[in-house]
């Protein structure tokens, strides 16, 4: 707790700032040296401060290239007195995003690592392998410091596995959401050692699908270091992640203790494991892993899971085949009835999904998106009740008009079999696709099938209804309990993400889709009760009433999306950049210049809720796209343009800014190269954060450059994006680009723009920006900085 309080007391720790490069580094070194002085003779502690320079390309956020200079890593190696050949790495980052104290992301992890270092160093028990603690000083700059360490530091060669400590929320339990690649032994180490496990291969497959706009240092160690590892993150209360509310007092001591217990135990296990030295010999495919209510973790190799899944699906298909073929004379008729029930179930799902998404679209169109952001129960009342009502309605109509006068028990039986058939097909398909998450389908085939076989006699006997229901519920307990636990984890992670996922994706449609999916899953083996009971009218009327009342309340605007509640804030994120822009022609003359405050609301609602508080931010100041300029002539700090519709950007006219340390941009040379290509060399100096944008003109092509591996990587939309950052005392940035040029190019061959971002210090906020930020309502988190944008044509 003391470490955490002291790190966050430094304030926002943006790369390049004295807070990050000097104060945080000095604090860490002071604590590490104090720990080293008190360590036992069993260990040797070495400390190094690394300041790497490098470059790499990454396909995250639509693809871009990163260049860093003189950023900072603080590295500690704890090893046996006689040294060690192999090591396990523990990684945290002490930098934070601008304007936030970064307690959960990721100061708390660094505090935990300091305490683990302290504990291990005082132990008289010698470790077999070294433990390297990397206090990484540039993760928020899209994983730069980890790249500098794993590709350039001499200790990196000894690393055989790693644990990465991250956050997507504030406190709570830390979720293992990525492992590997492959290396089942690593998961087994977590299973054996972790005292309070919380892990899910479902979270891993969701995260690695790319639908969450986030990434971690795990990717760097995996892709550039070829090292296997475990990725953990706090996931609770993601509403205040990357905001000013991410303070140390919001992280419970229990969370810190729990994380410390887990990570210490796993690191100790790995540092004494025979397998660590030969980790490359244990790459035996993927692993299925999931915890059971936080009590313990089940883990087994994916190949065993594949066999289990196929056997379970095969048993279900044999059972269904026997049911169909039990009377040879009626086999075709039985098959038709099964497929009719199957088709009706699938149809009810499609109708439900369409109906609920229509409601979500309506809510979004009338400007009531995110009504559930502060009150999650609103989403359940609105979309959950609509989904359940629609499902019941479709089956009720089928029972009344299609299955008129048919035996109720027979109908209940056939719809149970239809659900079993759907789950068995899903199980076979997901297993065939190689998804480890298919184990969820196994639960939904195996347990219901066992339940059916156990309750078969009660099912066919009248008067045994109560006994049947009790036995049926007990049989279904395991898959239902696990699905409720899993759905809690999914909603805990996803709901806050909807407040920072950009203006392109309607969050109500995403959340409504999730709710419909979980409703369909949870109702799949209870649809048959619609056919078993005499009437479902009361249930249908109740659900419809809940839906209608909630919809009316949502439309009335009673549920305000955001909250400034001091104990549990759920702010709206708004980013403001006071920008001065200059557009130059081929001769270097300024043909256009302007200045304004560029405003981005980071969610689907844009600035609709802000206009009543700040009237000049309204629909009349929308940003026009500068078609001739890359990325519309706007100073994007990262290539997240695809997440924002340009009609949901605003540009409020403001005075020109004059930074005290302006950007210096020089053309060093223009060389004609072989094969009709041109090499342009540049020198740039400026603030710690800059963005470079390149657009080859029609007929030209960017063939090579001095960045990354030399092969230019285009971003979404075809322009090229380079993210640049530096620590203290960095030399000017030199780079070159090579273009294949057509013979005639009267309007030049390339447009190149550079933006300078002032995230800290005296240039960060202009008086106009300060004044505007002061007027924003207290339920917003408004992050502001100044920047300049210059476009050149060559």
PAKE-996826 format. One line per field, with one value per residue (C-alpha): residue number from 1; x negated, y negated, z. Coordinates in pm, whole numbers, plus 50000, padded with zeros to 5 digits. Each point is the difference from the previous one (the first is absolute). Example, Ala and Ser with C-alpha at 12.3 -4.5 7.8 and 13.67 -1.06 7.14 Angstrom:
BEGIN
num	c(1, 2)
c1	c(48770, 49863)
c2	c(50450, 49656)
c3	c(50780, 49934)
END
This chain:
BEGIN
num	c(1, 2, 3, 4, 5, 6, 7, 8, 9, 10, 11, 12, 13, 14, 15, 16, 17, 18, 19, 20, 21, 22, 23, 24, 25, 26, 27, 28, 29, 30, 31, 32, 33, 34, 35, 36, 37, 38, 39, 40, 41, 42, 43, 44, 45, 46, 47, 48, 49, 50, 51, 52, 53, 54, 55, 56, 57, 58, 59, 60, 61, 62, 63, 64, 65, 66, 67, 68, 69, 70, 71, 72, 73, 74, 75, 76, 77, 78, 79, 80, 81, 82, 83, 84, 85, 86, 87, 88, 89, 90, 91, 92, 93, 94, 95, 96, 97, 98, 99, 100, 101, 102, 103, 104, 105, 106, 107, 108, 109, 110, 111, 112, 113, 114, 115, 116, 117, 118, 119, 120, 121, 122, 123, 124, 125, 126, 127, 128, 129, 130, 131, 132, 133, 134, 135, 136, 137, 138, 139, 140, 141, 142, 143, 144, 145, 146, 147, 148, 149, 150, 151, 152, 153, 154, 155, 156, 157, 158, 159, 160, 161, 162, 163, 164, 165, 166, 167, 168, 169, 170, 171, 172, 173, 174, 175, 176, 177, 178, 179, 180, 181, 182, 183, 184, 185, 186, 187, 188, 189, 190, 191, 192, 193, 194, 195, 196, 197, 198, 199, 200, 201, 202, 203, 204, 205, 206, 207, 208, 209, 210, 211, 212, 213, 214, 215, 216, 217, 218, 219, 220, 221, 222, 223, 224, 225, 226, 227, 228, 229, 230, 231, 232, 233, 234, 235, 236, 237, 238, 239, 240, 241, 242, 243, 244, 245, 246, 247, 248, 249, 250, 251, 252, 253, 254, 255, 256, 257, 258, 259, 260, 261, 262, 263, 264, 265, 266, 267, 268, 269, 270, 271, 272, 273, 274, 275, 276, 277, 278, 279, 280, 281, 282, 283, 284, 285, 286, 287, 288, 289, 290, 291, 292, 293, 294, 295, 296, 297, 298, 299, 300, 301, 302, 303, 304, 305, 306, 307, 308, 309, 310, 311, 312, 313, 314, 315, 316, 317, 318, 319, 320, 321, 322, 323, 324, 325, 326, 327, 328, 329, 330, 331, 332, 333, 334, 335, 336, 337, 338, 339, 340, 341, 342, 343, 344, 345, 346, 347, 348, 349, 350, 351, 352, 353, 354, 355, 356, 357, 358, 359, 360, 361, 362, 363, 364, 365, 366, 367, 368, 369, 370, 371, 372, 373, 374, 375, 376, 377, 378, 379, 380, 381, 382, 383, 384, 385, 386, 387, 388, 389, 390, 391, 392, 393, 394, 395, 396, 397, 398, 399, 400, 401, 402, 403, 404, 405, 406, 407, 408, 409, 410, 411, 412, 413, 414, 415, 416, 417, 418, 419, 420, 421, 422, 423, 424, 425, 426, 427, 428, 429, 430, 431, 432, 433, 434, 435, 436, 437, 438, 439, 440, 441, 442, 443, 444, 445, 446, 447, 448, 449, 450, 451, 452, 453, 454, 455, 456, 457, 458, 459, 460, 461, 462, 463, 464, 465, 466, 467, 468, 469, 470, 471, 472, 473, 474, 475, 476, 477, 478, 479, 480, 481, 482, 483, 484, 485, 486, 487, 488, 489, 490, 491, 492, 493, 494, 495, 496, 497, 498, 499, 500, 501, 502, 503, 504, 505, 506, 507, 508, 509, 510, 511, 512, 513, 514, 515, 516, 517, 518, 519, 520, 521, 522, 523, 524, 525, 526, 527, 528, 529, 530, 531, 532, 533, 534, 535, 536, 537, 538, 539, 540, 541, 542, 543, 544, 545, 546, 547, 548, 549, 550, 551, 552, 553, 554, 555, 556, 557, 558, 559, 560, 561, 562, 563, 564, 565, 566, 567, 568, 569, 570, 571, 572, 573, 574, 575, 576, 577, 578, 579, 580, 581, 582, 583, 584, 585, 586, 587, 588, 589, 590, 591, 592, 593, 594, 595, 596, 597, 598, 599, 600, 601, 602, 603, 604, 605, 606, 607, 608, 609, 610, 611, 612, 613, 614, 615, 616, 617, 618, 619, 620, 621, 622, 623, 624, 625, 626, 627, 628, 629, 630, 631, 632, 633, 634, 635, 636, 637, 638, 639, 640, 641, 642, 643, 644, 645, 646, 647, 648, 649, 650, 651, 652, 653, 654, 655, 656, 657, 658, 659, 660, 661, 662, 663, 664, 665, 666, 667, 668, 669, 670, 671, 672, 673, 674, 675, 676, 677, 678, 679, 680, 681, 682, 683, 684, 685, 686, 687, 688, 689, 690, 691, 692, 693, 694, 695, 696, 697, 698, 699, 700, 701, 702, 703, 704, 705, 706, 707, 708, 709, 710, 711, 712, 713, 714, 715, 716, 717, 718, 719, 720, 721, 722, 723, 724, 725, 726, 727, 728, 729, 730, 731, 732, 733, 734, 735, 736, 737, 738, 739, 740, 741, 742, 743, 744, 745, 746, 747, 748, 749, 750, 751, 752, 753, 754, 755, 756, 757, 758, 759, 760, 761, 762, 763, 764, 765, 766, 767, 768, 769, 770, 771, 772, 773, 774, 775, 776, 777, 778, 779, 780, 781, 782, 783, 784, 785, 786, 787, 788, 789, 790, 791, 792, 793, 794)
c1	c(50000, 49717, 49823, 50325, 50077, 49650, 49994, 50341, 49908, 49749, 50302, 50055, 49688, 49997, 49700, 49747, 50123, 49774, 50263, 49950, 49634, 49856, 50236, 50153, 49664, 49822, 50275, 49978, 49619, 50011, 50241, 49808, 49669, 50164, 50129, 49656, 49832, 50227, 49989, 49856, 49674, 50196, 50062, 49817, 50186, 49894, 50164, 49986, 50159, 50045, 50075, 50064, 50068, 50177, 50283, 50257, 50327, 50317, 50343, 50182, 50253, 50009, 49622, 49722, 49627, 49849, 49670, 49858, 49684, 49837, 50303, 49944, 50004, 49903, 49892, 49917, 49856, 50036, 49796, 49824, 49665, 49815, 50207, 50258, 50014, 50379, 50253, 50368, 50113, 50258, 50117, 50193, 49997, 49967, 50093, 50362, 50216, 50009, 50215, 50049, 49822, 50004, 50043, 50148, 49834, 49743, 49848, 50166, 49824, 49663, 50080, 50081, 49672, 49797, 50158, 49936, 49636, 49977, 50154, 49787, 49679, 50051, 50053, 49710, 50115, 49800, 50180, 49899, 50046, 49980, 50305, 49978, 50229, 50058, 50143, 50089, 50014, 50187, 50289, 50272, 49803, 50124, 49757, 49672, 49794, 50067, 49880, 49685, 49933, 50073, 49815, 49700, 49921, 49735, 50213, 50286, 49814, 50036, 50379, 50199, 50345, 50169, 50292, 50150, 50199, 50259, 50336, 50321, 50180, 49940, 49937, 50211, 49865, 49720, 50105, 49763, 50120, 49706, 49747, 49748, 49970, 50035, 49791, 50270, 49743, 50030, 50374, 49929, 49758, 50280, 50244, 49764, 49864, 50271, 50181, 50302, 50040, 50205, 49932, 50192, 49910, 50327, 49854, 49682, 50186, 50219, 49694, 49793, 50290, 49927, 50353, 49865, 49796, 49704, 49668, 49727, 49627, 50090, 50012, 49645, 49843, 50188, 49937, 49655, 49849, 50160, 50056, 50311, 50181, 50306, 50197, 50200, 50219, 50231, 50338, 50251, 50130, 49854, 50209, 49714, 49710, 49782, 50178, 49914, 50200, 49745, 49858, 49835, 50281, 50239, 49791, 50090, 49721, 50163, 49947, 49633, 49950, 50176, 49796, 49679, 50080, 50072, 49706, 49745, 50111, 49988, 49661, 49854, 50135, 49851, 49666, 49962, 50145, 49790, 50217, 49904, 49650, 50144, 50320, 49963, 50023, 50346, 50182, 50272, 50289, 50263, 50172, 50360, 50021, 50275, 50053, 50296, 50145, 49649, 49945, 49770, 49905, 50067, 49737, 49925, 49830, 50219, 49941, 50157, 50283, 50051, 50035, 50239, 50207, 50035, 50089, 50265, 50146, 49996, 50184, 50264, 50046, 50028, 50265, 50195, 49969, 50136, 50294, 50079, 49955, 50179, 50296, 49881, 50342, 50008, 49627, 50056, 50290, 49789, 49715, 50236, 50136, 49648, 49893, 50322, 49929, 49635, 50109, 50256, 49737, 49753, 50279, 50097, 49637, 49975, 50335, 49885, 49664, 50159, 50277, 49759, 49749, 50285, 50072, 49626, 49988, 50311, 49850, 49675, 50177, 50207, 49680, 50044, 49696, 49813, 50301, 49880, 49637, 50045, 50300, 49923, 50339, 50161, 49839, 50131, 50350, 50006, 49820, 50018, 50377, 50051, 49788, 50177, 50346, 49927, 49873, 50306, 50235, 49861, 50030, 50340, 50133, 49842, 50166, 50338, 50018, 49741, 50005, 50373, 50129, 49663, 49881, 49825, 49747, 49908, 49947, 49788, 49790, 49952, 49897, 49751, 49851, 49994, 49798, 49764, 49955, 49916, 49742, 49848, 49961, 49849, 49761, 49884, 49960, 49808, 49773, 49936, 49907, 49743, 50167, 49909, 50324, 50189, 49982, 50304, 50201, 49879, 50159, 50325, 50007, 49868, 50200, 50340, 49956, 49924, 50296, 50229, 49892, 50048, 50345, 50133, 50242, 50131, 50038, 50232, 50207, 50284, 50023, 49625, 49962, 49846, 49747, 49911, 49949, 49774, 49787, 49990, 49882, 49731, 49872, 49982, 49838, 49637, 50032, 50239, 49783, 49689, 50177, 50122, 49643, 49859, 50263, 49912, 49633, 50092, 50231, 49750, 49740, 50217, 50248, 49736, 49825, 50314, 49923, 49664, 50057, 50042, 50294, 50025, 50142, 50350, 49941, 50366, 49985, 49687, 50141, 50345, 49830, 49813, 50318, 50193, 49722, 49996, 50383, 50002, 49736, 50170, 50344, 49890, 50101, 50301, 50179, 50151, 50182, 50204, 50149, 50029, 50188, 50363, 49947, 49717, 50227, 49921, 49625, 50034, 50215, 49757, 49696, 50177, 50105, 49641, 49874, 50260, 49958, 49618, 50017, 50226, 49765, 49694, 50170, 50091, 49630, 50043, 49690, 49708, 49707, 49720, 49934, 49785, 50063, 49680, 50006, 50073, 49956, 50090, 49876, 50040, 49659, 49927, 49666, 49914, 49696, 49925, 49856, 49817, 49987, 49790, 50035, 49703, 49983, 49728, 49791, 50023, 50246, 50279, 50322, 50234, 49976, 50251, 50026, 50268, 50082, 50061, 50251, 50065, 50270, 49866, 50340, 50298, 50182, 49747, 50056, 50383, 49996, 49728, 50162, 50246, 49699, 49765, 50234, 49723, 49920, 50292, 50092, 49885, 49630, 49962, 49656, 49969, 49755, 49696, 50020, 49651, 49834, 49928, 50239, 50226, 49744, 50065, 49732, 50082, 49772, 50071, 50167, 50341, 50173, 50199, 50171, 50138, 50234, 49879, 50352, 49945, 49692, 50022, 49757, 50058, 49813, 49735, 49688, 49678, 49769, 49630, 49817, 49686, 49825, 50140, 49936, 49697, 50043, 49719, 49955, 49639, 49981, 50187, 49823, 50088, 49959, 49987, 50324, 50154, 50041, 49939, 49860, 50099, 49804, 50130, 49900, 50263, 49972, 50289, 50199, 50004, 50300, 50035, 50203, 49881, 50250, 49900, 50218, 49838, 50169, 50177, 49747, 49741, 49935, 49816, 49751, 49753, 49922, 49753, 50263, 50100, 49861, 49978, 50332, 50267, 50325, 50314, 50273, 50375, 50094, 49663, 49802, 49688, 49977, 49689, 50027, 49688, 49898, 49686, 49876, 49768, 49702, 50084, 49805, 50195, 50196, 49852, 50195, 50041, 50277, 49956, 50270, 50048, 50094, 50171, 49810, 50251, 50080, 50077, 50199, 49727, 49968, 50085, 50182, 49834, 50143, 49867, 50185, 49835, 50189, 49929, 50115, 49835, 49812, 50058, 50115, 50266, 50307, 50067, 50208, 50292, 49976, 49985, 50306, 50197, 49908, 50118, 50349, 50046, 50251, 49865, 50129, 49740, 49636, 49860, 49637, 49841, 49665, 49856, 49864, 49877, 50053, 49789, 50062, 49729, 50000, 49685)
c2	c(50000, 49758, 50066, 49939, 49676, 49866, 50083, 49841, 49695, 49911, 49921, 50086, 50172, 49941, 50121, 49718, 49810, 49939, 50184, 50317, 49981, 49859, 50006, 50346, 50149, 49853, 50125, 50354, 50003, 49875, 50278, 50268, 49897, 50006, 50353, 50109, 49880, 50223, 50310, 50327, 50160, 50258, 49746, 49760, 49686, 49804, 49676, 49835, 49691, 50051, 49718, 50170, 49856, 50211, 50049, 50265, 50045, 50141, 50087, 49865, 49714, 50048, 50029, 49747, 49966, 49894, 49818, 49926, 49828, 50000, 50134, 50155, 50348, 50083, 50364, 50213, 50350, 50218, 50318, 50266, 49893, 50206, 49857, 50164, 50084, 49974, 49745, 49926, 49642, 49800, 49687, 49688, 49643, 49685, 49749, 49881, 49840, 49616, 49831, 50316, 50129, 50357, 50182, 50319, 49959, 50087, 49856, 50266, 50276, 49826, 49970, 50373, 50078, 49793, 50189, 50337, 49900, 49905, 50331, 50220, 49812, 50057, 50372, 50220, 50255, 49972, 50001, 50230, 49736, 49621, 49777, 49683, 49714, 49753, 49665, 49886, 49625, 49981, 50245, 49741, 49891, 50323, 50249, 49823, 50068, 50375, 50008, 49809, 50250, 50331, 49908, 49813, 50083, 50264, 50159, 50062, 50296, 50200, 49961, 50322, 49885, 49684, 49870, 49672, 49794, 49773, 49830, 49939, 49893, 49896, 50273, 50306, 50336, 50022, 50212, 50223, 49914, 50111, 50281, 50165, 50011, 50371, 50114, 50173, 50035, 49625, 50026, 50303, 49786, 49748, 50281, 50148, 49678, 49728, 49971, 49807, 50108, 49809, 50108, 50059, 50123, 49835, 49661, 50090, 50077, 49689, 49779, 50153, 49961, 49624, 49887, 49821, 49694, 50075, 50183, 50080, 50067, 50370, 49947, 49857, 50282, 50258, 49849, 49839, 50213, 50336, 50047, 50166, 49836, 49923, 49675, 49883, 49692, 49842, 49978, 49859, 49645, 49921, 49680, 49804, 50170, 49732, 49713, 49758, 50225, 50283, 49915, 50222, 49965, 50181, 50318, 50217, 50141, 50343, 49973, 49912, 50283, 50250, 49901, 50014, 50346, 50135, 49846, 50075, 50365, 50039, 49823, 50213, 50314, 49905, 49893, 50348, 50199, 50246, 49926, 49631, 50081, 50207, 49803, 50041, 50377, 49971, 49834, 50261, 49804, 49787, 50057, 49977, 49826, 49850, 49942, 50133, 49706, 49887, 50316, 50193, 50018, 50286, 50021, 50266, 50011, 49887, 50331, 50187, 49744, 50072, 50374, 49938, 49757, 50236, 50294, 49787, 49883, 50357, 50136, 49727, 50080, 50376, 49921, 49783, 50265, 50270, 49773, 49948, 50368, 50151, 50080, 50092, 49939, 49642, 49914, 49749, 49841, 49978, 49843, 49743, 49911, 49959, 49775, 49800, 49938, 49922, 49750, 49840, 49955, 49840, 49784, 49881, 49901, 49808, 49824, 49910, 49864, 49791, 49865, 49900, 49844, 49794, 49867, 49925, 49813, 49801, 49906, 49895, 49795, 49800, 49907, 50224, 50224, 50112, 49941, 50312, 49884, 49892, 50227, 50346, 50135, 49776, 50208, 50322, 49853, 49862, 50255, 50305, 49978, 49934, 50304, 50233, 49873, 50046, 50354, 50096, 49833, 50193, 50335, 49914, 49926, 50322, 50198, 49839, 50009, 50248, 50266, 49985, 50287, 50180, 50181, 49747, 50247, 50109, 49634, 49933, 50305, 49906, 49639, 50124, 50221, 49704, 49793, 50294, 50028, 49627, 50018, 50320, 49837, 49686, 50224, 50184, 49678, 49808, 50300, 50028, 49627, 50069, 49779, 50092, 49828, 50303, 50144, 49778, 50194, 50328, 49896, 49918, 50341, 50236, 49881, 49961, 50343, 50160, 49815, 50126, 50359, 49967, 49840, 50201, 50206, 49699, 49817, 50263, 50044, 49764, 49882, 50000, 49638, 49860, 50279, 49958, 49623, 50040, 50269, 49798, 49686, 50193, 50154, 49660, 49830, 50026, 49854, 49727, 49901, 49988, 49801, 49741, 49972, 49964, 49743, 49791, 49999, 49905, 49715, 49879, 49965, 49881, 49751, 49734, 50053, 49868, 49656, 49982, 50193, 49701, 49850, 50264, 50297, 49957, 50131, 50086, 50243, 50165, 50036, 50102, 50267, 50137, 50004, 50183, 50260, 50066, 50009, 50258, 50210, 49988, 50071, 50281, 50283, 49819, 49938, 50348, 49879, 49764, 50315, 50186, 49735, 49913, 49627, 49747, 49696, 49861, 50026, 49840, 49712, 49937, 49992, 49778, 49758, 49978, 49938, 49734, 49812, 50006, 49886, 49706, 49901, 50030, 49789, 49737, 49959, 50082, 50223, 49763, 50200, 49850, 49954, 49766, 50198, 49953, 50359, 50160, 49759, 50106, 49706, 49910, 49982, 49692, 49917, 49642, 49895, 49629, 50020, 49765, 50130, 49890, 50147, 49942, 50035, 50152, 49680, 49993, 49710, 50007, 50025, 50044, 49968, 50010, 50061, 50155, 50244, 50342, 50192, 50375, 50160, 50352, 50169, 50026, 49700, 49748, 49662, 50003, 49995, 49733, 49733, 49883, 49931, 49859, 49855, 49910, 50372, 50085, 50146, 49689, 50061, 50351, 50075, 50001, 50254, 49855, 50250, 49928, 50067, 50338, 50087, 49707, 49746, 50065, 50057, 50355, 50114, 50363, 50137, 50046, 49804, 50310, 49997, 49648, 49866, 49662, 49865, 50071, 49774, 49630, 49715, 49688, 49696, 49873, 49778, 50141, 50165, 49916, 50282, 49894, 50304, 50026, 50289, 49970, 50179, 50006, 50169, 50125, 50137, 50111, 50281, 50169, 50373, 50289, 50127, 49653, 49960, 49696, 49999, 49709, 49961, 49796, 49874, 49928, 49870, 49913, 50110, 50353, 50108, 49951, 50162, 50032, 50055, 50095, 50013, 50089, 49815, 50185, 50191, 49994, 50280, 50004, 50285, 49982, 49792, 49992, 50105, 50339, 50280, 49769, 50107, 49728, 50115, 49817, 49916, 50051, 49770, 50025, 49715, 50074, 49915, 49975, 49951, 49836, 49940, 49920, 49977, 49728, 49866, 50182, 49916, 49863, 50268, 50092, 50211, 50048, 50118, 50145, 49966, 50144, 49691, 49955, 49802, 49716, 49874, 49631, 50009, 50188, 50367, 50003, 49804, 50026, 49851, 49985, 49923, 49900, 50086, 49811, 50235, 49831, 49690, 49635, 50065, 50257, 49778, 49659, 49745, 50063, 50375, 49959, 49773, 50244, 50303, 49815, 49972, 50372, 50170, 50209, 50325, 49972, 50094, 49744, 50054, 49707, 49908, 49772, 50110, 49868, 50153, 49927, 50146, 49997, 50112, 50137)
c3	c(50000, 50089, 49669, 49810, 50183, 49939, 49628, 49935, 50212, 49728, 49776, 49632, 49865, 49626, 49800, 49963, 50307, 50303, 50208, 49796, 49902, 50325, 50301, 49943, 49899, 50304, 50232, 49858, 50022, 50359, 50104, 49808, 50159, 50344, 49931, 49873, 50321, 50210, 49781, 50131, 49885, 49798, 49723, 49774, 49884, 49690, 49883, 49661, 49846, 49625, 49755, 49667, 49653, 49739, 49755, 49908, 49812, 50157, 49859, 50309, 49943, 49625, 49961, 50061, 50063, 50331, 50058, 50345, 50122, 50343, 50189, 50345, 50153, 50359, 50018, 50303, 49992, 50309, 49962, 50207, 50146, 49733, 49715, 49774, 49631, 49964, 50121, 50038, 49930, 50195, 49817, 50109, 49867, 50207, 49728, 49971, 49734, 50011, 50266, 50210, 50314, 49863, 50333, 49857, 49660, 50105, 50320, 50216, 49803, 50049, 50373, 50011, 49819, 50247, 50289, 49829, 49942, 50367, 50115, 49773, 50086, 50374, 49959, 50107, 49742, 49677, 49665, 49716, 49727, 49986, 50029, 49790, 50102, 49717, 50109, 49653, 49930, 49668, 49968, 49942, 49692, 49846, 50146, 49918, 50315, 49998, 49637, 50099, 50279, 49826, 49678, 50146, 50363, 50074, 50275, 49755, 49850, 50323, 50029, 49952, 50121, 50124, 50206, 49881, 50252, 49841, 50061, 49810, 50314, 50358, 50255, 50059, 49891, 49746, 49701, 49805, 49651, 49783, 50025, 49776, 49709, 50060, 50303, 50210, 50282, 50066, 50063, 50214, 50205, 50061, 50084, 50259, 50150, 49989, 50333, 49868, 49636, 49743, 49643, 49680, 49653, 49885, 50101, 49810, 49677, 50032, 50062, 49720, 49755, 50007, 50093, 50310, 49890, 50227, 50007, 50251, 50021, 49971, 49622, 49992, 50201, 49792, 49656, 50037, 50278, 49917, 50374, 50149, 50289, 50210, 49967, 50303, 50037, 50256, 49825, 50251, 49967, 49658, 50001, 50158, 49817, 49833, 50177, 50282, 50236, 49978, 50342, 50259, 50257, 49763, 49999, 50296, 50213, 49954, 49622, 50045, 50250, 49776, 49692, 50205, 50136, 49652, 49815, 50273, 50008, 49619, 49967, 50278, 49836, 49661, 50151, 50155, 49708, 49801, 49697, 49981, 49874, 49714, 49937, 49623, 50038, 50155, 49708, 49967, 49853, 50170, 50331, 50118, 50338, 50215, 50369, 50193, 50195, 50095, 50207, 49765, 49632, 49763, 49728, 49739, 49660, 49709, 49818, 50295, 49994, 49629, 50067, 50292, 49791, 49705, 50228, 50178, 49667, 49864, 50308, 49961, 49630, 50079, 50264, 49753, 49725, 50235, 50087, 49631, 49910, 50303, 49774, 49651, 49848, 50134, 49956, 49717, 50189, 50320, 49805, 49846, 50343, 50144, 49712, 50031, 50371, 49912, 49731, 50232, 50274, 49757, 49854, 50350, 50060, 49672, 50063, 50353, 49884, 49723, 50227, 50280, 49758, 49850, 50350, 50047, 49666, 50095, 50339, 49826, 49729, 50251, 50188, 50306, 49949, 50313, 50231, 50184, 50035, 50362, 50074, 49857, 50113, 49735, 49722, 50157, 50048, 49645, 49783, 50229, 50051, 49625, 49909, 50247, 49897, 49629, 50052, 50202, 49748, 49700, 50179, 50146, 49650, 49869, 50279, 49941, 49620, 49871, 50272, 50073, 50218, 50009, 50312, 50228, 50133, 49648, 49901, 50306, 49912, 49634, 50082, 50258, 49727, 49759, 50250, 50056, 49625, 49966, 50278, 49856, 49658, 50162, 50197, 49686, 49797, 50272, 50059, 49627, 49998, 50271, 50261, 50358, 50111, 49862, 50353, 50081, 49739, 50154, 50331, 49814, 49832, 50269, 50304, 49827, 49837, 50338, 50151, 49725, 50049, 50378, 49978, 49707, 50213, 50192, 49669, 49860, 50318, 50074, 50358, 50051, 49887, 50319, 50032, 49632, 50036, 50306, 49831, 49676, 50183, 50189, 49675, 49830, 50299, 49883, 49645, 50119, 50295, 49782, 49728, 50252, 50137, 49648, 49898, 50310, 49888, 49641, 50102, 50263, 49724, 49712, 50148, 50090, 49663, 49829, 50147, 49821, 49676, 49769, 49813, 49727, 50191, 50152, 50356, 50050, 49710, 50140, 50353, 49873, 49786, 50302, 50210, 49726, 49968, 50374, 50007, 49720, 50176, 50340, 49853, 49768, 50236, 50144, 49668, 50039, 50314, 49779, 49847, 50333, 50199, 49937, 49941, 49981, 49965, 50347, 49940, 49656, 50130, 50289, 49771, 49745, 50275, 50130, 49645, 49913, 50329, 49968, 49636, 50092, 50283, 49771, 49729, 50261, 50084, 50369, 49993, 49948, 49860, 50210, 50369, 50206, 50319, 50203, 50126, 49663, 49706, 49646, 49796, 49635, 49832, 49787, 49838, 49903, 49798, 49955, 49652, 49765, 49642, 49703, 49649, 49767, 49621, 49781, 50024, 50380, 50014, 50262, 49795, 50295, 50375, 50282, 50373, 50214, 50276, 49845, 50212, 50008, 50213, 50055, 49989, 49765, 50151, 49874, 50167, 50019, 50382, 50016, 49778, 50274, 50226, 49733, 49730, 49752, 49964, 49774, 49663, 49808, 50069, 49858, 49851, 49620, 49854, 49821, 49715, 49864, 50337, 50163, 50284, 49898, 50111, 50371, 50268, 50107, 50281, 49895, 49683, 50162, 49722, 49897, 50342, 49946, 49736, 49882, 50048, 50371, 50026, 50088, 49936, 50208, 49859, 50243, 49994, 49856, 50252, 50020, 50184, 50183, 49856, 49645, 49763, 49767, 49666, 49741, 49664, 50006, 49646, 49690, 49812, 49674, 50056, 49748, 49843, 49980, 50375, 50218, 50354, 50224, 50326, 50295, 50343, 50265, 50354, 50226, 50305, 50141, 49790, 49628, 49724, 49640, 49718, 49644, 49687, 49664, 49713, 49719, 49792, 50281, 50248, 50332, 49946, 50291, 50307, 50288, 50256, 50140, 49785, 49699, 49847, 50033, 50163, 49886, 50248, 49944, 49711, 49823, 50162, 50206, 50370, 50218, 50377, 50146, 50360, 50191, 50356, 50125, 49800, 49680, 49685, 49699, 49814, 49663, 49755, 49625, 49769, 49652, 49736, 49655, 49799, 49662, 49733, 50012, 50346, 49973, 50326, 50192, 50091, 50372, 50270, 50338, 50318, 50354, 50322, 50328, 50321, 50323, 50276, 50297, 50106, 49919, 49643, 50094, 50043, 49852, 50200, 49759, 50051, 50380, 49992, 49785, 50213, 50313, 49850, 49936, 50233, 50289, 49846, 49722, 49993, 49761, 49906, 49821, 49845, 49730, 49666, 49667, 49656, 49690, 49654, 49731, 49637, 49832)
END
